[in-house]
Amino acid sequence: MSQVLPLPIVAGRSFRDRYGPWALVAGASEGLGAAYADALARRGLHLLLIARRTEPLEALAASLRAAHGVEVRTVALDLAADDVGARMAALAEEHAIGVAVYNAAYAPVGAFLDRSMSELQRAVDVNVRGPLACVHALAPPMVARGRGGLVLMSSLAGFQGSPRIATYAATKAFNTILGESLWGELGARGVDVLVCSAGAIRTPNYTRAAGAEAPGTMEASAVAEQALHALGRGPLVVPGFINRLGGMLLGRLLPRRVAVRIMAKNTQDLS
Ligand SMILES: NC(=O)c1ccc[n+]([C@@H]2O[C@H](COP(=O)([O-])OP(=O)(O)OC[C@H]3O[C@@H](n4cnc5c(N)ncnc54)[C@H](OP(=O)(O)O)[C@@H]3O)[C@@H](O)[C@H]2O)c1
């Protein structure tokens, strides 16, 4: 009698062939990053997990090894560090990294003039210089192999001006344009680049910052699944129907002044 394989295993094999054997998740210790790690392990990829805190990273690594039988290595690293590009290049020399997700972000919340320059600079370091250095270090071996995938986490906040999270929103706009541009450049060389512009996600960071949940708030696992499914299918994914609708309205259909005012209402209770 022929055995019917569950869909994730079938789908996992082709994903692993295209993007294996190693996956890197930058910002992996909790929330969406941990969900990406789980989704990639379920597809049979070995994992390099990066974050600053070793304890949650090690706990996640142990549970993924036990659940999926993949190799998992952890790297304690502040992605704002000056040498992040060199650290990534060293990891890529030691492991055939076929897919990388830059998930980490820092979001200084509050009136722009109330935030110190060092906080704003840190957002630029983690959210802009980090992904730039990672992509610059990790893409060349992928191009040399003629296959690979890069996922940059962005946000609907980066589709229009977003008062009270101005610097964060601007860094996310940077990721959106960088990722779409590289989709156009690297696709012809075998490397799929995807921007995932998410709406609200139920992560520890979001739950801490938000007063009440925004409409369309999604589970991290659903966002990770939709992003990995979209990799290789186009330059940008907005997970969730309500978020796609919101993104279309705010980013494309409404006058910019209206979009910015609506966004200001959404961010007024963030802390
Ligand atoms: N949550 C939302 O509602 C939402 C909405 C739209 C877009 N997004 C995007 O989705 C991504 C994940 O969102 P999230 O904020 O909710 O975070 P998250 O996935 O819950 O966690 C952030 C992860 O990044 C790590 N990290 C943060 N700063 C780091 C640094 N400097 N160096 C190394 N690792 C670092 C954290 O671990 P350590 O603390 O151990 O370092 C943690 O593992 C972000 O890019 C965000 O912009 C989120």
The ligand as a Gaussian input file, in Angstrom:
#p B3LYP/6-31G(d) Opt

LIG

0 1
 N        6.100000      42.182000      16.270000
 C        5.421000      42.893000      15.377000
 O        4.270000      43.273000      15.584000
 C        6.082000      43.242000      14.064000
 C        5.330000      43.902000      13.084000
 C        5.915000      44.186000      11.861000
 C        7.234000      43.806000      11.623000
 N        7.930000      43.185000      12.601000
 C        9.331000      42.816000      12.321000
 O        9.511000      41.456000      12.606000
 C       10.797000      41.239000      13.182000
 C       10.652000      40.555000      14.525000
 O        9.851000      41.321000      15.349000
 P        9.862000      41.475000      16.941000
 O       10.297000      42.827000      17.269000
 O        8.536000      41.155000      17.395000
 O       11.009000      40.627000      17.460000
 P       11.129000      39.072000      17.877000
 O       11.009000      38.215000      16.684000
 O       10.234000      38.809000      19.027000
 O       12.583000      39.039000      18.470000
 C       13.619000      39.781000      18.143000
 C       14.796000      38.799000      18.146000
 O       15.913000      39.503000      17.720000
 C       16.936000      39.383000      18.679000
 N       17.664000      40.629000      18.690000
 C       17.177000      41.867000      18.917000
 N       18.179000      42.757000      18.857000
 C       19.320000      42.060000      18.580000
 C       20.672000      42.418000      18.418000
 N       21.084000      43.679000      18.529000
 N       21.577000      41.445000      18.142000
 C       21.177000      40.160000      18.053000
 N       19.914000      39.772000      18.196000
 C       18.988000      40.704000      18.466000
 C       16.248000      39.074000      20.003000
 O       17.062000      38.284000      20.841000
 P       18.039000      38.842000      21.978000
 O       17.219000      39.819000      22.767000
 O       18.417000      37.608000      22.718000
 O       19.201000      39.448000      21.273000
 C       15.072000      38.236000      19.514000
 O       15.473000      36.903000      19.374000
 C       11.461000      42.612000      13.273000
 O       12.297000      42.801000      12.147000
 C       10.310000      43.577000      13.224000
 O       10.652000      44.808000      12.660000
 C        7.402000      42.885000      13.798000

